[in-house]
């Protein structure tokens, strides 16, 4: 079974309303909505996502996939995890985690900066 590549992951992120690619640090690609990052894609072998409102919530995913999910350096205390691509976390669950990270960040934006979402 083919697994999602880093390029496909970026494409999925950029398909979100108002999402755009940035490179705030040399070689580190991120996906943003408004002026906020919702996915860190610079590593190539994984993606950094907001996986909980706090560390305890984010640790549930680490406990479920201890070999493939880890607390992100620097911002992990705020509920951010790194999810390894091609590991035990299924692609559809990675997409759900991206969706949740995106929605969490959009909810924190001022209403005037939130993208218009049509259903």
C-alpha positions, 0 to 999 in steps of 0.5 A: 500500500502506497503511503502519503509522501511529504509533497502530498501532505503539503498539497493536502494542507494547502487545499484548506481554505486560506492556507498558504506555504511559508518558509520562515526558517531556511529549509523549513516549510510550514503551512499557515492560515492567516499569520499562524502555522498549523503544520510544520512540514520541513522535516520531510519524514514527519509533520508537526501538528497541534494535537491537543489543547495542552500537553496531556491531550497531545500525550494521548496520541504519543501513548497510542503510537509511541514509536511514531509520534513524539512531543515537538521540541520547543512548542510541545508543551503547548500540545504540538506533536511530530507525527512520523510519515510511513509509520503506524499512524494511518494516512487517514488519521494523519489527515484527520490530525491536520484537519484538527490542527487547522481548525484549532488554529483558525478558531484562534484567529480574529474573526476578520482574519478567518478564511471564508468556508463554504459548504 
